[in-house]
Amino acid sequence: MPSLLALFRVLRHRLAGGAPWLALLAWVLLLALAAFLAWQPFAAQRRAVLAETRDRIAARRHALDTRLWEVIYQVESQRRAAENGLAQPPSPPALMHALKTLPDGKSTGLEAVPPALLAARVGNVFVPGRREAMSAATERELAMALSLFPMHKAALAATPELAWVYYHSVDGWCAASPWLSQRQLLAENGSGSLSGFMKAAADLDFLKMGMPARNPQRRSYWTPLYRDPVGKGWLMSYAAPVYEKQRFRGVAAADLTLHFLSAFLESARGDGAQWLLADRSVNAPGARLVAASRFNAAGGEALPDWRDFARQRLDLPAAPGLKAGQWQEWGDYQVYVDPLDRVPWSLVYLVPARVIDRQVLSQLRPVIGLLVLLLLLFTLVGAKLWQAVRELQRRASTDGLTGVSNRRAFFETARREQARHTRLGQPFSLLMIDIDHFKQVNDLFGHAAGDRVLKEFSALLCSLMRAEDLFARLGGEEFACLLCGSDAEQAREVAERLCRIVSRTAFILSGGQRVSLTASFGVATAESSRLSLEELYQNADHALYRAKEAGRNRVEVAGTPSAGHLAVAGPPI
Ligand SMILES: Nc1nc2c(ncn2[C@@H]2O[C@H](COP(=O)(O)OP(=O)(O)OP(=O)(O)O)[C@@H](O)[C@H]2O)c(=O)[nH]1
């Protein structure tokens, strides 16, 4: 607080000191105003850029939801077709006929059916056990499953991110696309027998979550992530339970690869931003990373916690509690979380704050350019004004003819000296100087010559002053000196020296004539007495009057008896 008061005092003093300080203050205020005005559009533009980015994220999320919706749509269509097929058995497809008439009578794979029937080998069937042992119900169900192959084909063509499309019977067999021979299946899985593989598959979520005990409402569902038993990496299945009236028969399902998701996010990358997909709500403990730009879990390695992944990859501090649907700060990044509609996943977008700022600045470039231009213009005009004001100030304190200080400047300085004297008790003296019989110079040589003498007289006395003293022309042929720190004795000595030098100096006119002059001096000193400046001035003036009265060319000191301090006697001209 005291320092604030001190600052205020300095400012008040400076401002009282003149217009340049006022101009400087105006300039600083304008700069602050410009900064404020620039900040407004910057903040608004930043909001606009963030809103625009949020819309891009929503569009991306929507695109992802649409792809997931396609998966859902494919599976739901197949569930309907499967249930219709079970209710009103279609005439068995040619594939079923071929399967039943295979020469070996044992296998149920489609490897051996005539090539013409498998021209478009969409998928294969994996039915453990001997064909002859197949019940009539299983045969009907298998015929129905084989009739789904054209739909598998359409689904794979429309949704390339699908790893598998299949019908899996609760009786432990399956019809799956795309094509995979039974030998390849067993080799990929590493299991010795088809029945062993099918038993293990039946333990997976895609079938168990459809069972009536766990899913009495017959809802379709997404499974949690799991590793593909046939080596296609991480999968997530969408499955729909298939019923024949009240009897659960199996599931129609499709498996989505995470590889596709990473590729999907990668295609939207740019500007140092990161897209991440978490397999739960973002703040859920243990939420895993499903996909990220520049990340591929297709190999089936363990999926990291998505927050750890983000922290390590982007060198971020511990994650804050994140809210969906709003921008938040996370380290040097801005983060936005958009939950997906079709799966309980969260799409997370992380963008470096500097990228947003760069975008804002690039959009504001014209405004900033204009502002800088205006500031430059104002600075130029301000500088010119400053110069003009300083010149005015100089003129206001300078005598036009002689170039020395004028009456106003003299009294201003004298008042400061008087204040110092009052505060510190330091003495100072005033000398009043009047050229003797100056009228004769005008009368004899003309007014112009008089002017020249006044100039030379001023230049002479100015050159004899100390740097801390002040010489001024009060008007006409009357001058004054302010002797800082000089007591009466010192002032008298100075006055006598000046008086002597003036009387010994020849002033040369433009025509070459030499003019000799004398001057009279009145001295008054502020020492211990508490005189006002006006009283001091009057005392000096009286002393000068006494010097004139006593015959001129002399020094009289106020408060002392007329001593007739004649410097040098001699004619005035
Ligand atoms: N050339 C010139 N003369 C000036 C100027 N200002 C005042 N004067 C003249 O200075 C003269 C002053 O005359 P006075 O007041 O009679 O005094 P003085 O002739 O110096 O006589 P004392 O002061 O009594 O010694 C007048 O003639 C004024 O015209 C000026 O700026 N230029």
Ligand as a Chemical Component Dictionary entry (heavy atoms), coordinates in Angstrom:
data_LIG
# 
_chem_comp.id                   LIG 
_chem_comp.type                 NON-POLYMER 
_chem_comp.pdbx_formal_charge   0 
_chem_comp.three_letter_code    LIG 
# 
loop_
_chem_comp_atom.comp_id 
_chem_comp_atom.atom_id 
_chem_comp_atom.alt_atom_id 
_chem_comp_atom.type_symbol 
_chem_comp_atom.charge 
_chem_comp_atom.model_Cartn_x 
_chem_comp_atom.model_Cartn_y 
_chem_comp_atom.model_Cartn_z 
_chem_comp_atom.pdbx_ordinal 
LIG N1  N1  N 0 15.899 46.821 -28.682 1  
LIG C1  C1  C 0 15.082 46.497 -27.670 2  
LIG N2  N2  N 0 14.804 47.423 -26.760 3  
LIG C2  C2  C 0 13.980 47.124 -25.733 4  
LIG C3  C3  C 0 13.403 45.865 -25.609 5  
LIG N3  N3  N 0 12.636 45.844 -24.485 6  
LIG C4  C4  C 0 12.752 47.078 -23.890 7  
LIG N4  N4  N 0 13.578 47.868 -24.653 8  
LIG C5  C5  C 0 13.924 49.231 -24.436 9  
LIG O1  O1  O 0 14.669 49.376 -23.211 10 
LIG C6  C6  C 0 14.512 50.711 -22.796 11 
LIG C7  C7  C 0 14.349 50.788 -21.341 12 
LIG O2  O2  O 0 14.453 52.117 -20.977 13 
LIG P1  P1  P 0 14.246 52.632 -19.531 14 
LIG O3  O3  O 0 13.224 51.829 -18.807 15 
LIG O4  O4  O 0 13.987 54.074 -19.682 16 
LIG O5  O5  O 0 15.592 52.451 -18.821 17 
LIG P2  P2  P 0 17.059 52.664 -19.236 18 
LIG O6  O6  O 0 17.136 53.533 -20.463 19 
LIG O7  O7  O 0 17.769 51.376 -19.333 20 
LIG O8  O8  O 0 17.584 53.482 -18.032 21 
LIG P3  P3  P 0 17.801 52.930 -16.562 22 
LIG O9  O9  O 0 17.168 51.599 -16.450 23 
LIG O10 O10 O 0 17.165 53.898 -15.698 24 
LIG O11 O11 O 0 19.276 52.830 -16.432 25 
LIG C8  C8  C 0 13.348 51.303 -23.578 26 
LIG O12 O12 O 0 13.833 52.214 -24.536 27 
LIG C9  C9  C 0 12.732 50.117 -24.259 28 
LIG O13 O13 O 0 12.212 50.477 -25.544 29 
LIG C10 C10 C 0 13.706 44.913 -26.606 30 
LIG O14 O14 O 0 13.249 43.803 -26.586 31 
LIG N5  N5  N 0 14.528 45.283 -27.603 32 
# 
loop_
_chem_comp_bond.comp_id 
_chem_comp_bond.atom_id_1 
_chem_comp_bond.atom_id_2 
_chem_comp_bond.value_order 
_chem_comp_bond.pdbx_ordinal 
LIG N1  C1  SING 1  
LIG C1  N2  DOUB 2  
LIG C1  N5  SING 3  
LIG N2  C2  SING 4  
LIG C2  C3  DOUB 5  
LIG C2  N4  SING 6  
LIG C3  N3  SING 7  
LIG C3  C10 SING 8  
LIG N3  C4  DOUB 9  
LIG C4  N4  SING 10 
LIG N4  C5  SING 11 
LIG C5  O1  SING 12 
LIG C5  C9  SING 13 
LIG O1  C6  SING 14 
LIG C6  C7  SING 15 
LIG C6  C8  SING 16 
LIG C7  O2  SING 17 
LIG O2  P1  SING 18 
LIG P1  O3  DOUB 19 
LIG P1  O4  SING 20 
LIG P1  O5  SING 21 
LIG O5  P2  SING 22 
LIG P2  O6  DOUB 23 
LIG P2  O7  SING 24 
LIG P2  O8  SING 25 
LIG O8  P3  SING 26 
LIG P3  O9  DOUB 27 
LIG P3  O10 SING 28 
LIG P3  O11 SING 29 
LIG C8  O12 SING 30 
LIG C8  C9  SING 31 
LIG C9  O13 SING 32 
LIG C10 O14 DOUB 33 
LIG C10 N5  SING 34 
# 
